[in-house]
Amino acid sequence: MSEAAWVLTLGTGALFILGVPIVFAIGIASLGALVLADVGIVILSQKMIQGSTIFSLLAVPCFILAGDIMQTGGLASRLINVARVLVRHLTGGLGMVTVLSATFFAALSGSSPATTAAIGSIMIPEMEKRGYRRDFSTALAASAGPLGQMIPPSIPMVIWGVISETSITALFFAGIVPGLLTSFGLMVVCYWVARAQGVLGDEHRASGRELLAAVADGKWALLTPLIILGGIYGGVFTPTEAGAVAVAYSLVIGVFVHREMKLSDLPGILLKSMRTTAIAVFILTTALSFGFLIALEDLPARVTQLLFAVSDDPVVVLLMLNLLLLIIGAFMDTISAMVILATVLIAIGQQLGLDPVHLGAIVVINLAIGFLTPPFGINLFVGAAISGLRVEAIARAIWPMLLVEILVLLAVTYIPAVTLTIPRLLE
């Protein structure tokens, strides 16, 4: 390899080990590689500016803002109430409420940490009151968070669609079945753990009147995913425009319908969303320069050759790819990992003949699991902040939920119909 290639690989790794923040590590490595490759360093700023002007990326700040408004405007609490009347009477019912609420909220927020924070802050204390162990309650809320990356509108799906030039609409619909499978699997864990801990029946079965009242109270929140996905599929608006629709809708409902949010709250919400967006876009635009240099040095082809040198069996190559992504997801955030590895992953997918939508689902779900794995599992830290537990305690309790998500990942990887059936039906 050339000197520039060594800087991009070993240099970036060394900076990570030294504790340099990811965005600065890849920026410094890119700058060093540009100098060694005798390419004008102005290309770094050009690529960053070019990356920030991609139209589809407008969906990212919009969905982040919509999720923050929904959390403040009372939509999250109403979704929890709907979930409660549906499953509260079952063994492990309150745990199932947590999972079902996260499933509903995932269809609003598109973010894994936001889903964990919104649902966990309400359900972790409630589960503990009803006899569930705090470490399990926290681990469950953390493990339900990745549903925000699977179920549309998923922010990582938007970003992968931009990077790989894959249909964002198709990626959205590809995440529905994996998300529902994960939700069902987590509910099974709730049943199993509740029986083991002696938490049998949480409450009496909800009457038809209670169910109708909860649905009526939460109808505006429940309509949100139908409006967003229906508008996209119906051709009323694009996935990018859907983000703006979600912001307008959530603002109207929070301020004028539920009246739990005041217009005076908006500056604080905007500031919070701007901070989140700035971090995401800064990482993305810096990593685009890094990806350009990786392609320039022909590293994707070399990595692909290395993998196929070990085995040319697609089953084995996909298994190695999953292991690689799971390891990377434990040390790197989703956006950085996707942008840095995009050219390599796309090359491997083409070599294997994978459908681009199928590949995108594999990548996003792999990296979603990274939110649960130490040392940098963000959802573990969010859960720790809510419950007051140490991250180590949450990580020990999370293994049954982690096993469910890995089984779903394997189904997604080796059974393409799991992700491709709905997009193909809607073509």
Steps between C-alpha positions, in 0.01 A plus 500: 500500500603860450601729785166678474316168540700416812409838650131445424498158667764475772510875561127521561512193725784647704309825550195304618714312753645829626147619572475763226130564419391312188424806290844652568678166456362446150554868416867492605557169320336639185716810512819294543403267217429794270848639562669164440291433188600841364136602467406859578376526859223729380320180394426437869292814537344452157378150588365621834304782338381270223379246756307760699301607191349159421125561483397168656692585816233760582295207633749448785452831689126488425447156654726589795293814565171313453607239756593768756169681448302175535679417823416843647151524353352194671493259208740255669291474820184431298672225303602337828139515618379324183764231543406458866133419436596252227738272693503598868305188609751251358781338694783746461242750377669814629825399330301442183354849540857634491577309179170585330533867598851507354365342181240775469746775587759363257252576224511864612861572595729301267767503771621224733621716795189722475275193520685370806489839671132571428369158600757413767448817704135403547510120508818414697368647831155351433639150436710515815190590706324191364775260608738489203869528576644837413782357291255300286263797462786723387645236267158449343451872433851520354449195277167633371676816381645344181143465374540871422760407238301215349143626481445794263565789498855391588767770498783249428298364207484854359876542537578160347266578211691824436842336525422194290255670259232249598127579512424638846136400461598137432739504797222633723267215409783245526527572873137426589515118527837491686363762742183302567698175542726672752200640686339156521826338614546758777144436619579129524799590717269711720271199551791269580668742745171591671432133572855454629471806726148414617335802338192327369203729439548875501138612476155385394416478132390833356132528412384591152408844630850555642658390173282733295573788739877444476491478120285812480740690726803380304349518152712796389822323600388174338421683177854636466668194340194446278524858374876481444514157334169546318618833360831351383344193340214701353741738332368800692848585626853360495674350806690829533181704492341254743736630770361851460144363506580316825631822658191702401261224609665440839514874568130550428400199711729587793405869518138523382349154555666350809609842629785343698756708314521878480650704221739636763643145529599505134836685533628241748380212284658656191831545682501136612422380146762731349768357728411145401483591132830691506681200647349262244568721197854590615585130529334422167668774297844427646458130439402564137851636440638191670286277277620685189862429592427136580355462151793693351745254659295203373461361853147359441628266230789387722275427797257315274784289360618425854157378610455282193852365545385351832191345338293549187192347663238779527375356832847528655570844350170635635579355841841671499336823386252484788776433752700793363202736526407380849855566621515841334155587637632444852766768452354749251172686454269399216548801274880492513511124444265515201683783327849366565416144391249581226728448201631171643153372590353592161788324323444184707127516436555527125745210506240287682219616273297638791202724434605856611191523725585166663858616556377825655278311744790275603726801562246707694378213720858391575594848611172538694617214721813705567285731715481213750858372509780633724719695510318774307139378489316833514172346618679350799610848606151642442353222714763556768415871513131417552534216751815600689655156438853440380539414133659167596185392687279583202735320260481182711119505493466569129622167358152339439385806304832516316457135399156580353640784291789287372253226397297760310823622337579146383147466358542831315842393369414155373130535412476795256119478498496637856608839370406492132141372501329828592714724275438268204126486569489878497705550182 
